Amino acid sequence: MILTMRRLRAGATPTCLRPLYRHLVLAVRLLLREQGVWVSGPDEILAAAAQLPGLPTLTVPALVAVVDEWLTRSSEGALQSVCTAVDHLLAWYAAQVSAA
């Protein structure tokens, strides 16, 4: 999943917004479950990411805004926000893996 997220991030275009967002939510959900945190719903999962020690705050628009931008293929900022959040998560994950 991390490898696919890296691939999607490398070629981030408005058409990649939905799969990139989905991979971000799934990765955070799995990491939270490792910590014993069980939340559901994309907005709640990304908000709960603050419970992961050392992970910077992931500032991502609500699911409704992401879906709207993906459907219209516009670039109003959701793609940039999701890409920034993915970059933070990937950097944090790399640091966690190298520390282990």
N, C-alpha and C positions, 0 to 999 in steps of 0.2 A: 504494500500500500504506500509506503514512504517513497519507493522508487517511482511509482506511477505519479505520485504527487509532485515529485521533482521533475518528471518529464512534462507534466501538464504546466508546471510553473515556468519551465524553460521556454515553452512555446505559447505563453499566455496571450490569448486573443479574446475578444468578446464571445466567440463561440465556445471557448474553453471555460467560461465563467462557472457554469452549472457543475460540470464534473470536478473542477478545482475546489469549489465550495463544498461539494459533497465529500470529497476526500479529506478536506480540512475538518469537517464536523466528525467524520468517522474516526479519524486519527485522535482527535481530542476525546471523543467518547471512549475509545479503547484505553487511552492513557488514564482517564478519570476512573475507569473501572478497575484498573490496576491499583489505584489508590483507595478503592472501596467507595467511590462516589458514583451513585446511580441516578442519573438524570435523563430525561427524554425530551425531545424537541430540539431542533437545531439552535434556536435562540438561547434556550436554557443551557444547552451543552457548552456553547461558546462563552456564555457568561460565567459558567462554573470553571472554565479553564484557569481562572485566577487562583484556583485552589492548588494548581500544580506548582510546586516549589521552584522558583527561579524563572518561570515562564513569564515574559513580558505580557502586559495586557493586550489581548487580541481585540482590536477595535474593528468590528465588522458590521456592516449594515444588517438590519433585520432581514429574515428570509424573504419577506414580501418585496423588499427593495431589490434584492438580488435576483429574484425571479422576474420582476418587471424589467430590469436592465437586460437580463439574458434574453427575454422574449423580444424586446425591441432592438436588440443588438446595439444599444447605445453605449456610450462610455462616460457615464455621469459620475463615476467614482467608485462604484461597487467593485469593479474589477481591480482597481488600484488598491482598495482597502483589503480585499481578499488576498491579493498577491503579497501585500505587506505582512498580513497575518501569517500566510504560509511561510514567508521568509523567516519570520520570528520563530515559528514552530520548528522549521527544519534546522535552524541554527541551534535552538535549544535542544532538540533531539540529538544532534551531532555531539553537542557537549555532554549530554547524558550518556551517550554510548561510549564516548572516549574516556569518560571518567570511570566506567565500569570495568 
